[in-house]
Amino acid sequence: MSQRNLVSVVDDDESVRESLPDLLTSYGFVTRAFDSAEAFLESDDFASTGCLVLDVSMPGMTGPELQIELARRQIAMGIVFITAHADATVETQVLKRGAMAFLLKPFTEAAIVDAVTTTLGKA
């Protein structure tokens, strides 16, 4: 695995943590799933993550809070936010802070693959 090509999926929804990495792996991406922002930060995988697929609403640290924490730690990676709840304010905030995409669940297969591909610079 070359440096920073990992796609890390952070979502508290078990069905998303199981299905999304499988989908992305079928397109040739290397993936890893985490059930919380805290678990992601405690792993060694954030150093090789090039694209973070991140749920907005989670217990504990939220997706936007993780985005802020990564910036505070000066850890740069592309972020694709996913959410089941449309919120224009949150969408505007995370995009202004550099997120690459903001997708509303259920998103299409093409939408997530395109967002991850673009984020990793493979477009």
C-alpha positions as CSV (number, residue, x, y, z in Angstrom):
1,M,0.0,0.0,0.0
2,S,1.5,3.3,-1.0
3,Q,1.4,6.1,1.4
4,R,-1.9,8.0,1.9
5,N,-4.1,5.9,-0.3
6,L,-6.2,4.4,2.4
7,V,-9.9,5.2,2.5
8,S,-11.1,5.3,6.1
9,V,-14.8,5.1,6.7
10,V,-16.0,6.5,10.1
11,D,-19.7,5.8,10.8
12,D,-21.5,4.6,13.9
13,D,-24.0,2.7,11.7
14,E,-22.9,-0.9,11.5
15,S,-24.6,-1.4,8.1
16,V,-22.7,1.5,6.6
17,R,-19.4,0.3,8.2
18,E,-19.9,-3.1,6.5
19,S,-21.3,-2.2,3.2
20,L,-19.5,0.9,2.2
21,P,-15.9,-0.5,2.6
22,D,-17.1,-3.6,0.6
23,L,-18.4,-1.4,-2.2
24,L,-15.2,0.8,-2.3
25,T,-13.0,-2.3,-2.2
26,S,-14.8,-3.7,-5.2
27,Y,-13.6,-0.5,-7.1
28,G,-10.0,-1.2,-6.1
29,F,-9.8,1.1,-3.0
30,V,-8.0,0.0,0.1
31,T,-10.4,0.6,3.0
32,R,-10.7,0.5,6.8
33,A,-13.8,1.1,8.9
34,F,-14.1,2.7,12.3
35,D,-17.2,3.0,14.6
36,S,-16.3,6.4,16.0
37,A,-14.2,9.4,15.5
38,E,-12.3,8.6,18.6
39,A,-11.5,5.1,17.4
40,F,-10.1,6.6,14.1
41,L,-7.9,9.0,16.1
42,E,-6.6,6.3,18.3
43,S,-5.6,4.1,15.3
44,D,-2.4,4.3,13.3
45,D,-4.4,4.5,10.1
46,F,-5.0,8.2,10.1
47,A,-1.3,8.6,9.0
48,S,-2.0,6.7,5.8
49,T,-5.5,7.9,5.1
50,G,-5.9,9.9,2.0
51,C,-9.7,10.0,2.0
52,L,-11.9,10.0,5.1
53,V,-15.5,9.1,4.5
54,L,-17.1,10.6,7.6
55,D,-20.6,10.6,9.0
56,V,-21.8,13.9,10.3
57,S,-23.8,12.8,13.3
58,M,-22.2,10.3,15.7
59,P,-22.2,9.8,19.5
60,G,-19.2,11.4,21.2
61,M,-17.1,13.4,18.7
62,T,-19.1,14.3,15.6
63,G,-17.8,14.3,12.1
64,P,-17.4,18.1,12.0
65,E,-15.6,18.0,15.3
66,L,-13.2,15.4,14.0
67,Q,-12.6,17.7,11.0
68,I,-11.7,20.5,13.3
69,E,-9.5,18.2,15.5
70,L,-7.5,17.0,12.5
71,A,-6.9,20.6,11.4
72,R,-5.8,21.5,14.9
73,R,-3.3,18.6,14.8
74,Q,-2.3,19.8,11.3
75,I,-3.2,16.4,9.8
76,A,-4.3,17.0,6.2
77,M,-6.6,14.5,4.4
78,G,-9.5,14.8,2.0
79,I,-12.9,14.4,3.7
80,V,-16.1,13.2,2.2
81,F,-19.0,13.8,4.6
82,I,-22.0,11.5,4.5
83,T,-25.3,12.1,6.4
84,A,-28.8,11.0,6.8
85,H,-30.0,14.5,7.7
86,A,-29.8,17.4,5.3
87,D,-28.4,20.5,7.1
88,A,-27.4,23.4,4.9
89,T,-25.6,25.1,7.7
90,V,-23.4,22.1,8.5
91,E,-22.8,21.5,4.8
92,T,-21.6,25.1,4.3
93,Q,-19.4,25.0,7.4
94,V,-17.6,21.7,6.5
95,L,-17.1,22.6,2.9
96,K,-15.7,26.0,3.9
97,R,-13.2,24.1,6.1
98,G,-12.1,22.1,3.1
99,A,-14.3,19.0,2.8
100,M,-14.4,17.6,-0.7
101,A,-18.0,16.5,-0.7
102,F,-21.2,16.4,1.3
103,L,-23.5,13.4,0.4
104,L,-27.0,12.8,1.7
105,K,-27.8,9.1,2.5
106,P,-28.9,7.2,0.6
107,F,-26.3,8.3,-2.0
108,T,-25.7,6.5,-5.3
109,E,-22.8,4.2,-5.8
110,A,-21.5,6.5,-8.5
111,A,-21.7,9.5,-6.2
112,I,-19.5,8.0,-3.5
113,V,-17.1,6.4,-5.9
114,D,-16.7,9.7,-7.8
115,A,-16.2,11.6,-4.5
116,V,-13.6,9.2,-3.2
117,T,-11.8,9.1,-6.6
118,T,-11.7,12.9,-6.8
119,T,-10.5,13.2,-3.2
120,L,-7.7,10.8,-3.8
121,G,-6.7,12.6,-6.9
122,K,-7.4,9.7,-9.3
123,A,-9.9,11.6,-11.4
